[in-house]
Amino acid sequence: MNDLNSSNFINAVQFVYDHIDQPITLKDLAKSVDMSVSSLKRLFIEATAKTPGAFIRRLRMECAFRSIQSQKDSILEVALSSGFEDQSSFARRFKETFGYSPRQARKKLNIVSELENVLLDEPDIIELTDFPIQSVTEKGFYFEAAPKAFNVLKSKLTTNELSDDGLSMFIGIGHDNPHENNVKEDEVRFTAGVVLIKRDLGIEHVILSGSRYARFHYFGKPNNLGLAYHYIYGKWSEASPIQVVKTKSAFMAFDHFPAPLKEQNILIHVPLVP
């Protein structure tokens, strides 16, 4: 997918977030990114494997899920604010989406890690020493913070440094979990960095601390990395005797400059207890 379509997708998702508590028609969504409805459908299917309507319904249920777990509102209040006429129809849709009833979701603290995920092979256990990166950190919704950071980084690099022939290696670090309530939805932080470039890019210089890591091999779209993280910090960490350090961010190493919707090899490094 080209940069224009990637930008259109990000803008379309931003429109959905901005109007998530209002009726959204496909015509309005297509108009917001200056596309035809048919082109919009193709864009969403390519990016998410879902139609725009299915994507919006899923997102509304995820927002409802967060409200359920926050326990600030009753289940009926969450149902009504999500556009349902009664609690029973909301409960049916909720269970169809997540496999749990709203009442079960309210009691189950680790439900997020048990939702959609991918299966990964067992990781390599490695020791890394400290290494420097030049990086850019941006804030935003989880779907926009990473593209924003990588776009700024891209503007600092030459064509050769961005090419597959270059010696550069690109790093991504997601600092916050958007499913937890310790950070606002639109203030999720993401760092995009590069190593093996000697010249000063005029951006932040950071040292990634050496430690013991579990290195997972993932092949897919960077846009879908959240599913891999659900697996690692959910099913894998709960079943493995290896202890994960959850207070320290994992980082990703990309085999070439990442495009959100283009499949590539990605190494996910998860910090472990020494």
Secondary structure, DSSP 8 states (H G I E B T S, - for coil): --HHHHHHHHHHHHHHHHTTTS---HHHHHHHTT--HHHHHHHHHHHHSS-HHHHHHHHHHHHHHHHHHHTSS-HHHHHHHTT-SSHHHHHHHHHHHHSS-HHHHHH-TTGGGGSS-------EEEEE--EEEEEEEEEESHHHHHHHHHHHHHHTS-HHHHSTTS--EEEEEE---TTSTTS-TT-EEEEEEEES--S--SSEEEEE--EEEEEEEEEE-GGGHHHHHHHIIIIIHHH-SS-B-TTS--EEEESS---TTS-EEEEEEEEB--
